[in-house]
Amino acid sequence: MSLRDELKQPLGTLVRGSPQETMKELKRLIEKKKPKMLVSVGDYTSRNILEAGLPLKLAVVDNKVMRKQIEPWFPAGWRILQVENPAGMITASAWNVIGEAINLNKEAAVIVRGEEDMLTLPVIVLAPLSSLVVYGQPNEGIVIVEATEERKHWTSDFLEKMERE
């Protein structure tokens, strides 16, 4: 399996269903696991989490849904950080800005000029242990990744393989 194909597979637990169904399951998991931080990658998923009233700390977005531009929509009081990140890449500045946003430990949005899809990987590596990272699986639902030592290690190894390709 190529690295690109491997990335199409869910990195965590795939929760299938409508936004109402997936957010209900995410809420149940948050109550059970009490994550250190809840982080989302993707505009649609981030908005659904906020609308469900869940304790989102960081959203990584590109103001696009299915490659179509949307209006920015973050609540007042959120810290907004911006970064360039071309499609299919992970820039050093994206790593730095995500790390900065996580270290703020308050509500923040990283707005990406380019594309945020690949940034799920550095988010998993940089999020505090026992955080939950959530991203959308188009036309299926959401994927919930628990930031465990094992998952962080797998992600770091995967990123090293990508660099060598």
C-alpha positions, 0 to 999 in steps of 0.5 A: 500500500502506498503512503497516500493510500495509507493516509486515506484509511482512518487514523483512529475510530471511524464514526459513521453517520450524520453530524447529529449522530457523530457529535452524539458519539463524540460527546459520549466519548468526551464524557468517558475519556475526559480528554486533555484537549479536543482538537479538530481539523477541517471546517465542517467538523470544527463547526459541527463540534462547536454547534454541538457545544463540545469543548473544542480548544483548537480548530485547524481550518482552511475556510473551505468545505469540499474545496469550496470557499466558505465564510470564516465563522469562529466565535468572538474571543478565539485567538486566530493564527494564520499560516501558509501550507500548500496542498499535500504538504506539511510546512515547518511554519505549519508545525510551529503555528500548530505548536504555538496554538496548542501551547496557548491552551485556550480557544484558538483557530489556525487558519491555513492558506492552502490546505489543512488536510495533511495537518492532522499528522502534526496535530496528533504528534503535538497534541498533549497525551490523552487529547482527542483529535477529530477530522472528517471522513468525507461522505462517511462521518468523523474519525476520532484519534486518541493521542496516545504514545503508540499513535504519536509514535506511529504518526512520527514514523509515518512522517519520516517515511513520507520525508524519504519518499 
